Amino acid sequence: MKKNNTPIIQKARNNDIEVEDILQLVKTGNKETLHILKELNLILCEGEKRSDEVPFDKWIFIVATYFEYGISRMVYLAKDGMEYSGFAISVLEELKTYDAFIGIIKVLESCVLSDIQDYKVALKCLAALNLMISFDDEINYKPQDEALLRSLIHHFLNFCKEKKACEEDIVVAYCAVRKVGDASTITLIKSMPSLVLEEYSGLDKTVMNKIKKRL
């Protein structure tokens, strides 16, 4: 059998591979990607374990599942809230497409409709959405998408206020709402507890100013 010498396989053999290398396959992959993933699994998961015990088997599984079943399966796994939820959200975030963006919104909506029982999943969604819309101009979402996302973030912030969530989690929501907030968002932020930790000092005011500029 011909030896596979693709860069990612060479990295795996040299014990120099990172999760990001596997995730990037969702955008750069082709019909040979499943074969590459199978070989990665042989090298990383059936051979000697890396000392840092990164769950490469799960990352390989989730990327292979995406190639076989697409975005809809990622949304299903993310909604499930079980062991592959965070992995699936990471794949959607890496794709940076409109369909992936909508997929994460669906997962967040599912969390909100269940009274945010899957708090960590909701938080992961918000962090991913923030990165997708704050730094990637190619996602041209629609006004109705913006309105839905804003409503979902408002629900999350009200939940945080009621449950006295930590500032770090509230800041994740603030960052996610910067590009979709409106006047009602500003009113909501003003009703939230003040941020007292030094690393977040003034961030609430910065977010409100950014929202004011887009109104």
Contacts in CASP RR format, 6 or more apart in sequence:
PFRMAT RR
TARGET T0000
AUTHOR 0000-0000-0000
METHOD contacts of the structure
MODEL  1
MKKNNTPIIQKARNNDIEVEDILQLVKTGNKETLHILKELNLILCEGEKR
SDEVPFDKWIFIVATYFEYGISRMVYLAKDGMEYSGFAISVLEELKTYDA
FIGIIKVLESCVLSDIQDYKVALKCLAALNLMISFDDEINYKPQDEALLR
SLIHHFLNFCKEKKACEEDIVVAYCAVRKVGDASTITLIKSMPSLVLEEY
SGLDKTVMNKIKKRL
4 35 0 8 1.000
4 36 0 8 1.000
4 39 0 8 1.000
6 36 0 8 1.000
8 17 0 8 1.000
8 21 0 8 1.000
8 22 0 8 1.000
8 25 0 8 1.000
8 36 0 8 1.000
8 40 0 8 1.000
9 36 0 8 1.000
9 39 0 8 1.000
9 40 0 8 1.000
9 43 0 8 1.000
11 17 0 8 1.000
11 21 0 8 1.000
12 39 0 8 1.000
12 40 0 8 1.000
12 43 0 8 1.000
12 44 0 8 1.000
13 43 0 8 1.000
15 50 0 8 1.000
17 40 0 8 1.000
17 44 0 8 1.000
17 56 0 8 1.000
19 54 0 8 1.000
19 56 0 8 1.000
19 59 0 8 1.000
22 37 0 8 1.000
22 40 0 8 1.000
22 56 0 8 1.000
22 59 0 8 1.000
22 60 0 8 1.000
22 63 0 8 1.000
23 59 0 8 1.000
23 63 0 8 1.000
23 90 0 8 1.000
23 91 0 8 1.000
23 94 0 8 1.000
24 94 0 8 1.000
25 33 0 8 1.000
25 36 0 8 1.000
25 37 0 8 1.000
25 63 0 8 1.000
26 63 0 8 1.000
26 66 0 8 1.000
26 67 0 8 1.000
26 91 0 8 1.000
26 94 0 8 1.000
26 95 0 8 1.000
27 94 0 8 1.000
27 95 0 8 1.000
27 96 0 8 1.000
29 67 0 8 1.000
33 63 0 8 1.000
33 67 0 8 1.000
34 64 0 8 1.000
34 67 0 8 1.000
34 68 0 8 1.000
37 60 0 8 1.000
37 63 0 8 1.000
37 64 0 8 1.000
37 67 0 8 1.000
38 64 0 8 1.000
40 56 0 8 1.000
40 60 0 8 1.000
41 56 0 8 1.000
41 57 0 8 1.000
41 60 0 8 1.000
44 50 0 8 1.000
44 56 0 8 1.000
44 57 0 8 1.000
44 60 0 8 1.000
45 56 0 8 1.000
45 57 0 8 1.000
45 60 0 8 1.000
50 56 0 8 1.000
58 83 0 8 1.000
58 84 0 8 1.000
58 87 0 8 1.000
59 87 0 8 1.000
61 84 0 8 1.000
61 87 0 8 1.000
62 74 0 8 1.000
62 77 0 8 1.000
62 84 0 8 1.000
62 87 0 8 1.000
62 88 0 8 1.000
62 90 0 8 1.000
62 91 0 8 1.000
63 91 0 8 1.000
65 73 0 8 1.000
65 74 0 8 1.000
65 77 0 8 1.000
66 73 0 8 1.000
66 74 0 8 1.000
66 91 0 8 1.000
71 92 0 8 1.000
71 95 0 8 1.000
71 99 0 8 1.000
71 100 0 8 1.000
71 103 0 8 1.000
73 88 0 8 1.000
74 88 0 8 1.000
74 89 0 8 1.000
74 91 0 8 1.000
74 92 0 8 1.000
74 100 0 8 1.000
74 103 0 8 1.000
75 88 0 8 1.000
75 92 0 8 1.000
75 103 0 8 1.000
75 106 0 8 1.000
75 107 0 8 1.000
77 84 0 8 1.000
77 85 0 8 1.000
77 87 0 8 1.000
77 88 0 8 1.000
78 85 0 8 1.000
78 86 0 8 1.000
78 88 0 8 1.000
78 89 0 8 1.000
78 92 0 8 1.000
78 103 0 8 1.000
78 104 0 8 1.000
78 107 0 8 1.000
78 121 0 8 1.000
78 125 0 8 1.000
79 85 0 8 1.000
79 106 0 8 1.000
79 107 0 8 1.000
79 110 0 8 1.000
79 121 0 8 1.000
81 118 0 8 1.000
81 121 0 8 1.000
85 118 0 8 1.000
85 121 0 8 1.000
85 124 0 8 1.000
86 121 0 8 1.000
86 124 0 8 1.000
89 104 0 8 1.000
89 107 0 8 1.000
89 121 0 8 1.000
89 124 0 8 1.000
89 125 0 8 1.000
89 128 0 8 1.000
90 128 0 8 1.000
92 100 0 8 1.000
92 101 0 8 1.000
92 103 0 8 1.000
92 104 0 8 1.000
92 128 0 8 1.000
93 100 0 8 1.000
93 104 0 8 1.000
93 128 0 8 1.000
93 131 0 8 1.000
93 132 0 8 1.000
96 132 0 8 1.000
96 136 0 8 1.000
96 138 0 8 1.000
96 139 0 8 1.000
97 139 0 8 1.000
98 139 0 8 1.000
98 140 0 8 1.000
98 141 0 8 1.000
100 132 0 8 1.000
101 129 0 8 1.000
101 132 0 8 1.000
101 133 0 8 1.000
101 139 0 8 1.000
101 141 0 8 1.000
101 145 0 8 1.000
102 141 0 8 1.000
102 145 0 8 1.000
104 125 0 8 1.000
104 128 0 8 1.000
104 129 0 8 1.000
104 132 0 8 1.000
105 125 0 8 1.000
105 129 0 8 1.000
105 145 0 8 1.000
105 148 0 8 1.000
105 149 0 8 1.000
105 152 0 8 1.000
107 121 0 8 1.000
107 125 0 8 1.000
108 122 0 8 1.000
108 125 0 8 1.000
108 126 0 8 1.000
108 129 0 8 1.000
108 149 0 8 1.000
108 152 0 8 1.000
108 156 0 8 1.000
109 148 0 8 1.000
109 152 0 8 1.000
111 117 0 8 1.000
111 118 0 8 1.000
111 119 0 8 1.000
111 121 0 8 1.000
111 122 0 8 1.000
111 125 0 8 1.000
112 122 0 8 1.000
112 152 0 8 1.000
112 155 0 8 1.000
112 156 0 8 1.000
115 159 0 8 1.000
116 122 0 8 1.000
116 155 0 8 1.000
116 156 0 8 1.000
116 159 0 8 1.000
122 156 0 8 1.000
123 169 0 8 1.000
123 172 0 8 1.000
126 153 0 8 1.000
126 156 0 8 1.000
126 172 0 8 1.000
126 173 0 8 1.000
126 176 0 8 1.000
127 172 0 8 1.000
127 176 0 8 1.000
129 149 0 8 1.000
129 176 0 8 1.000
130 172 0 8 1.000
130 175 0 8 1.000
130 176 0 8 1.000
130 178 0 8 1.000
132 139 0 8 1.000
133 139 0 8 1.000
133 141 0 8 1.000
133 176 0 8 1.000
133 179 0 8 1.000
133 180 0 8 1.000
134 175 0 8 1.000
134 178 0 8 1.000
134 179 0 8 1.000
141 149 0 8 1.000
146 180 0 8 1.000
149 176 0 8 1.000
149 180 0 8 1.000
150 177 0 8 1.000
150 180 0 8 1.000
150 181 0 8 1.000
150 182 0 8 1.000
150 185 0 8 1.000
153 173 0 8 1.000
153 176 0 8 1.000
153 177 0 8 1.000
153 180 0 8 1.000
153 181 0 8 1.000
153 185 0 8 1.000
154 177 0 8 1.000
154 184 0 8 1.000
154 185 0 8 1.000
154 188 0 8 1.000
156 173 0 8 1.000
157 170 0 8 1.000
157 173 0 8 1.000
157 177 0 8 1.000
157 188 0 8 1.000
157 189 0 8 1.000
157 192 0 8 1.000
158 188 0 8 1.000
159 165 0 8 1.000
160 169 0 8 1.000
160 170 0 8 1.000
160 173 0 8 1.000
160 192 0 8 1.000
161 191 0 8 1.000
161 192 0 8 1.000
161 193 0 8 1.000
164 193 0 8 1.000
167 195 0 8 1.000
167 196 0 8 1.000
167 197 0 8 1.000
167 200 0 8 1.000
168 200 0 8 1.000
170 192 0 8 1.000
170 193 0 8 1.000
170 195 0 8 1.000
171 195 0 8 1.000
171 200 0 8 1.000
171 203 0 8 1.000
174 189 0 8 1.000
174 203 0 8 1.000
174 204 0 8 1.000
174 207 0 8 1.000
175 207 0 8 1.000
177 185 0 8 1.000
177 207 0 8 1.000
177 211 0 8 1.000
178 207 0 8 1.000
178 210 0 8 1.000
178 211 0 8 1.000
179 210 0 8 1.000
179 214 0 8 1.000
181 211 0 8 1.000
181 214 0 8 1.000
182 211 0 8 1.000
182 215 0 8 1.000
183 215 0 8 1.000
185 211 0 8 1.000
186 208 0 8 1.000
186 211 0 8 1.000
186 212 0 8 1.000
189 204 0 8 1.000
189 207 0 8 1.000
189 208 0 8 1.000
190 208 0 8 1.000
192 204 0 8 1.000
194 204 0 8 1.000
195 201 0 8 1.000
195 202 0 8 1.000
195 203 0 8 1.000
195 204 0 8 1.000
END
